[in-house]
Amino acid sequence: MDSMEGSNVKWLRTRPCSSTLVVSFLIMLCLFLPACGRFGPRQIARDSFNYNEAIARSSNEQMLANLVRLRYREVPVFLAVGSVLTQYFYGGQVFADARFGKPTSGAANEIIGATGNMVYFERPTITYSPLAGQEFTQQLLTPLPNELVFSLIQSGWPPDQLLMMSLERVNHLENIPFSTMPSVKSLKGLRTFNHMVQTIIELSRRRLLEMQSNNSATPSTRSLVFKQVQDDDTQALIDECKSMLDLDPDNSSFRVTRRLVGRKPDEVTIRVRSLLALMGFLSRGIEVPAAHIEEQRVEEMVFSVDPELRSLLFPLKIHSSVDRPADAFVTVRHHDHWFYISHSDHMSKQAFGLLTYLFLMQAPQAQTVGPMITVPTSQ
């Protein structure tokens, strides 16, 4: 990524003029070069924003490209920007001379000459680190921590979308799997799971259910705590939630665990999807071109469901077209087609942002190597 800009400016005048004009002209040329010393500080605000915008756009395009790869049964690949080093050079030279003498035949009485030369170039060095290896693969395949999801809810992320996208199961209730075509049984289970999630959200909204840390020594250990109430209608909603989750109706506090086997009466099993499972689930919302279906590059997912279930099955909608879309939130080209998220689809943009947040918080940071700077020395 090297770019170079240069310019040469030359002036040559041979005409009569006063000595005052000569002095003024030379002073202006002398003042021109010191002003170039302030060029570097002016670049910081502009270039830092430009690099920030470019890295953000590249990160979104990379995530979208990997979602498309997963839909086509291809392996996702991630690169991280390790460091950005930019060198600037801005300089120039100005030469001027003036000669005065008695006029001769066919010549002016004053001769002024000036020559200027200015050069500027920018030399950025950007390092990329591939995210790979055992640690990164483990982070992709390991279920997301429960506390990570709960912290996002506490920070104000919409709980219905977050829980339906990230939760894999709560006790015996399972969310829709992403690896197979949904069956009638799995779609029925999806309705039950969504009803359970909405009940939990309603109890939390009424401050009747809270996720609490057990103690300061183990903040990652949490408990699902129901509030003791006297109102019959409110108690009926709590009893319904406990019944759906097969929890002890006489207990009000349940320790959160990931165990699927051997769950104790005072425990509740909450499993969250892994990053790879979440990406695979969201990739189902990709609109595959008809030509690729005919060529059997990817399997077709066609089934009839009502709008409510469709929004749960496809929280992220990624469109495709032969021509590049004029106005899109993010777009990538894959297999001679453009895949993009529409700017007006706010739910898809929110789902895409949630995936990006979880990836940034869960993925290990790429190791960076500081740039090596060579300083010339004189002998």
LINURBEL-V193279 format. One line per field, one symbol per residue. phi: phi as a letter, one per 30 degrees, with the letter a starting at -180 (. if undefined). burial: b if it has 24 or more other ideal C-beta (glycine too) atoms within 12 Angstrom, else e. Layout:
phi->???
burial->???
This chain:
phi->.cbbbbabbbbbbbadaddddddddddddddddedddcdeeddddddddddddddddddddddddddddddcicddbbbcddabbbccbbaabbbbbbbbaddcdibddbbcbbbbbbbbbbbdbcccbddajdddddddcdeddedddddddddjdedddddddcdcabhddcdddcdbddcdddddddddddddddddddddddicbbcbddaddbdddbbcccddbcddddddddddddddchcddcccbbddbcdccidddcbbdbccdddddddddddddddddddddddhdadccbacbdeddddddbdbccdbadcdddbbdabbcbhibccacdddddddddddddddeddddcdddddccddccccdbcc
burial->eeeeeeeeeeeeeeeeeeeeebeebeeebeeeeeeeeeeeeeeeeeeeeebeeeeeeebbbbbbbbbbbbbbeeebebbbbeebebebebebebebebeeeeeeeeeeeeebebebebeeebeeeeeeeebeeeebeebbebbbbbbbbbebbeeeeebbbbbbbbbbbbbebbbbebeeebeeebbebbbbbbbbbbbbbebbeeebbebeeeeeeeeeebbbbbeeeeeeeeeebbeebbebbebeeeebbbbbbbeeeebeeebbbbbbbbbbbbbbbbbbbbbbbeebeeeeebeeeeeeeeeebeebbbbbbbbbeeeebeebbbbbebeebbbbbbeebebbbbbbbbbbbbbbebbeeeeeeeeeeeeeeee
